[in-house]
Amino acid sequence: MNNSFIESLKVQSTWKLVGLSMITFSIYYAHYMRNQTFIINDNVSNDDKISETFATAFLVFSYTSVILVLINMLIHSTIMDSITSLLNLLLVIMLITWGFKARNRLNKYCNFDKSNKSWFHGLWTFFLTPYYFNYKVNSIYDDMHNEL
């Protein structure tokens, strides 16, 4: 396992990520995702890098979504509802896509296989990205330090 890779990804508790994401209407986890992308890319080969443009687009779309929701609260419109819903669907798809990209990189570069308890599971990645990603990184980090 690549200890320095995991250590660089450990940022905060998962509860803090959940709380800050709720307070900021998910903009915080967009920043989290983008920062984690940069860290992952620093530790993987060029062929396995996650597109930084993808991560930045997710961040921009997150801000745009919040702005559209606020505008829609002031000037309610069915067209604005449709645009916001479409943008939010795109964000969910992008988030899940990022979760699987990040999961695959960590499983590969840390040599995790399905028999290893550190393996990033697909089902939890699908339903709980980025919270599951953060939780797993923290669990792996804690296991590394408990073994010492």
C-alpha positions as MATLAB code, in Angstrom:
seq = 'MNNSFIESLKVQSTWKLVGLSMITFSIYYAHYMRNQTFIINDNVSNDDKISETFATAFLVFSYTSVILVLINMLIHSTIMDSITSLLNLLLVIMLITWGFKARNRLNKYCNFDKSNKSWFHGLWTFFLTPYYFNYKVNSIYDDMHNEL';
ca = [
       0.000    0.000    0.000;
       1.198    3.500   -0.769;
       1.111    5.192    2.654;
       2.063    8.670    1.456;
      -0.733    8.555   -1.136;
      -3.341    7.796    1.542;
      -1.857   10.355    3.948;
      -2.087   13.069    1.306;
      -5.774   12.249    0.709;
      -6.774   12.378    4.395;
      -8.306   15.799    4.879;
     -11.047   15.722    7.508;
     -13.649   13.619    9.226;
     -16.517   12.369    7.119;
     -19.015   14.045    9.451;
     -17.291   17.378    8.835;
     -17.531   16.783    5.081;
     -21.241   15.957    5.398;
     -21.924   18.993    7.592;
     -20.024   21.478    5.477;
     -21.597   20.066    2.326;
     -25.072   20.532    3.788;
     -24.363   24.089    4.933;
     -22.917   25.079    1.549;
     -25.545   23.286   -0.565;
     -22.931   20.764   -1.786;
     -20.423   23.343   -2.984;
     -17.975   22.226   -0.290;
     -17.810   18.675   -1.603;
     -17.297   20.039   -5.110;
     -14.157   21.743   -3.779;
     -13.250   18.540   -1.926;
     -13.637   16.497   -5.099;
     -11.502   18.905   -7.110;
      -8.735   18.947   -4.485;
      -8.766   15.151   -4.199;
      -8.492   14.956   -7.994;
      -5.293   17.017   -7.885;
      -3.838   14.761   -5.174;
      -4.792   11.591   -7.045;
      -3.266   12.954  -10.239;
       0.003   13.700   -8.427;
       0.257   10.021   -7.493;
      -0.816    8.158  -10.635;
       0.602    7.719  -14.115;
      -0.361   10.098  -16.910;
      -2.685    7.475  -18.392;
      -4.639    7.202  -15.126;
      -5.079   10.878  -14.346;
      -8.609   12.131  -13.740;
      -9.397   15.104  -15.950;
      -8.850   18.290  -13.976;
     -11.176   20.011  -16.441;
     -13.871   17.515  -15.412;
     -13.328   18.340  -11.718;
     -13.318   22.077  -12.387;
     -16.488   21.798  -14.492;
     -18.159   19.990  -11.588;
     -17.186   22.866   -9.304;
     -18.482   25.510  -11.739;
     -21.730   23.583  -12.314;
     -22.190   23.305   -8.523;
     -21.961   27.062   -8.094;
     -24.243   27.566  -11.093;
     -26.819   25.184   -9.635;
     -26.935   27.033   -6.313;
     -27.248   30.378   -8.095;
     -30.075   29.037  -10.272;
     -31.913   27.687   -7.226;
     -31.631   31.079   -5.498;
     -32.823   32.916   -8.601;
     -35.679   30.453   -8.964;
     -36.720   31.150   -5.372;
     -37.059   34.839   -6.257;
     -38.562   34.458   -9.711;
     -40.301   31.107   -9.883;
     -40.426   29.723  -13.394;
     -41.075   26.268  -14.807;
     -38.291   26.811  -17.329;
     -35.876   27.611  -14.514;
     -37.111   24.505  -12.659;
     -36.361   22.385  -15.716;
     -32.902   23.879  -16.224;
     -32.050   23.435  -12.543;
     -33.304   19.840  -12.546;
     -31.298   19.032  -15.660;
     -28.163   20.619  -14.198;
     -28.618   18.722  -10.925;
     -29.001   15.449  -12.834;
     -25.782   16.226  -14.692;
     -24.067   16.925  -11.356;
     -25.197   13.576   -9.931;
     -23.907   11.746  -12.995;
     -20.598   13.617  -12.813;
     -20.274   12.917   -9.092;
     -20.826    9.184   -9.532;
     -18.424    9.149  -12.474;
     -15.769   10.872  -10.386;
     -16.381    8.444   -7.516;
     -15.681    5.448   -9.719;
     -12.645    7.083  -11.305;
     -11.184    7.894   -7.877;
     -12.102    4.442   -6.526;
     -10.421    2.676   -9.427;
      -7.235    4.726   -9.047;
      -6.947    4.016   -5.338;
      -7.682    0.321   -5.712;
      -5.061    0.092   -8.459;
      -2.290    2.236   -6.986;
      -2.636    0.940   -3.443;
      -2.864   -2.667   -4.657;
      -6.252   -3.277   -3.061;
      -8.159   -6.311   -4.258;
     -11.623   -7.587   -3.375;
     -10.255   -9.756   -0.576;
      -8.648   -6.727    1.107;
     -10.770   -4.849    3.657;
      -9.403   -1.581    2.228;
     -10.970   -2.306   -1.179;
     -13.238    0.528   -2.312;
     -16.581   -1.161   -2.927;
     -18.618   -0.178   -5.998;
     -22.062   -0.198   -4.374;
     -21.079    2.245   -1.625;
     -19.178    4.349   -4.143;
     -22.344    4.610   -6.224;
     -24.638    5.612   -3.368;
     -22.394    7.667   -1.091;
     -19.728    9.381   -3.197;
     -17.849   11.495   -1.944;
     -18.669   10.583    1.647;
     -17.761    6.943    1.182;
     -14.496    7.931   -0.493;
     -13.580   10.162    2.455;
     -14.659    7.520    4.975;
     -12.537    4.824    3.277;
      -9.476    7.074    3.077;
      -9.843    7.862    6.789;
     -10.336    4.174    7.664;
      -7.275    3.135    5.683;
      -5.259    5.951    7.255;
      -6.354    4.885   10.756;
      -5.516    1.228   10.009;
      -2.051    2.239    8.792;
      -1.359    4.138   11.985;
      -2.779    1.440   14.260;
      -0.433   -1.121   12.690;
       2.627    0.955   13.577;
];
